[in-house]
Amino acid sequence: MIEETLKAVLEAEEQAEEIVRQALEDAKETVAHADGEAEKIRKRAIEKVSEDRKSVVAQANIDADLQFNEVIKSESKKCAKLKKDTKQDDAVAFIKDKIFEKYQI
């Protein structure tokens, strides 16, 4: 009876050791799989951020060009009006005064 009890205890210990060994193996596989998935997610995130950045920069360049063209168009009209409305003698006198003022001539 004692032998049977000892045998049962030893078998239970072996089973417990096998369960622990299998759990450790499963845990290692789970960690390895999680690490692999984390690396895939990280790479996808880097690619997406890079693509998004390129898209944002491209849109910003388009918007900047549109605004630039609007400003140039608007200011060109102002320049044409100023050129048309300004008398040449007045412009020459204004420029001459500014040059004399700046260089103290």
C-alpha positions as CSV (number, residue, x, y, z in Angstrom):
1,M,0.0,0.0,0.0
2,I,2.8,2.4,0.8
3,E,4.5,1.4,-2.5
4,E,1.3,2.2,-4.4
5,T,1.0,5.5,-2.6
6,L,4.6,6.4,-3.3
7,K,4.2,5.3,-6.9
8,A,1.0,7.5,-7.3
9,V,2.9,10.4,-5.7
10,L,5.8,10.0,-8.1
11,E,3.5,9.7,-11.1
12,A,1.7,12.8,-9.9
13,E,5.0,14.7,-9.6
14,E,6.0,13.5,-13.1
15,Q,2.7,14.7,-14.4
16,A,3.1,18.0,-12.7
17,E,6.6,18.4,-14.1
18,E,5.3,17.6,-17.6
19,I,2.5,20.1,-17.1
20,V,5.0,22.8,-16.0
21,R,7.4,21.9,-18.9
22,Q,4.6,22.1,-21.4
23,A,3.3,25.4,-19.9
24,L,6.8,26.9,-20.2
25,E,7.1,25.7,-23.8
26,D,3.7,27.1,-24.6
27,A,4.6,30.4,-22.9
28,K,7.9,30.6,-24.9
29,E,5.9,30.0,-28.1
30,T,3.3,32.6,-27.1
31,V,6.0,35.2,-26.4
32,A,7.8,34.4,-29.7
33,H,4.6,34.8,-31.6
34,A,3.7,38.0,-29.7
35,D,7.2,39.4,-30.5
36,G,6.7,38.5,-34.2
37,E,3.3,40.2,-34.3
38,A,4.6,43.2,-32.4
39,E,7.4,43.6,-35.0
40,K,4.9,43.3,-37.9
41,I,2.6,45.9,-36.3
42,R,5.6,48.2,-35.7
43,K,6.7,47.9,-39.3
44,R,3.2,48.6,-40.6
45,A,2.9,51.6,-38.4
46,I,6.2,53.0,-39.6
47,E,5.1,52.4,-43.3
48,K,1.7,54.1,-42.6
49,V,3.3,57.1,-40.9
50,S,5.7,57.5,-43.8
51,E,2.9,57.3,-46.4
52,D,0.8,59.7,-44.4
53,R,3.7,62.1,-44.0
54,K,4.3,62.0,-47.8
55,S,0.6,62.6,-48.4
56,V,0.5,65.5,-46.0
57,V,3.6,67.1,-47.5
58,A,2.2,66.7,-51.0
59,Q,-1.1,68.3,-50.0
60,A,0.7,71.1,-48.2
61,N,2.7,71.8,-51.4
62,I,-0.4,71.9,-53.5
63,D,-2.1,74.3,-51.0
64,A,1.0,76.5,-50.8
65,D,1.1,76.7,-54.6
66,L,-2.5,77.7,-54.8
67,Q,-2.1,80.4,-52.1
68,F,1.1,81.6,-53.8
69,N,-0.7,81.9,-57.1
70,E,-3.6,83.7,-55.5
71,V,-1.3,86.2,-53.8
72,I,0.7,86.8,-57.0
73,K,-2.5,87.3,-59.0
74,S,-3.9,89.8,-56.4
75,E,-0.7,91.7,-56.0
76,S,-0.1,91.8,-59.8
77,K,-3.5,93.5,-60.1
78,K,-2.5,96.0,-57.4
79,C,0.8,96.7,-59.1
80,A,-0.8,97.2,-62.5
81,K,-3.3,99.7,-60.9
82,L,-0.6,101.5,-59.0
83,K,1.5,101.7,-62.2
84,K,-1.5,103.0,-64.1
85,D,-2.6,105.5,-61.4
86,T,0.9,106.8,-60.5
87,K,2.3,109.7,-62.4
88,Q,5.9,109.1,-63.4
89,D,7.1,112.5,-62.1
90,D,5.6,111.8,-58.7
91,A,7.2,108.3,-58.6
92,V,10.6,109.6,-59.6
93,A,10.4,112.4,-57.0
94,F,9.4,109.8,-54.3
95,I,12.2,107.5,-55.1
96,K,14.8,110.3,-55.3
97,D,13.7,111.6,-51.9
98,K,14.0,108.1,-50.4
99,I,17.4,107.6,-51.8
100,F,18.6,111.0,-50.6
101,E,17.1,110.3,-47.2
102,K,18.7,106.9,-46.9
103,Y,22.2,107.8,-48.1
104,Q,22.0,111.4,-46.7
105,I,22.9,113.0,-50.0
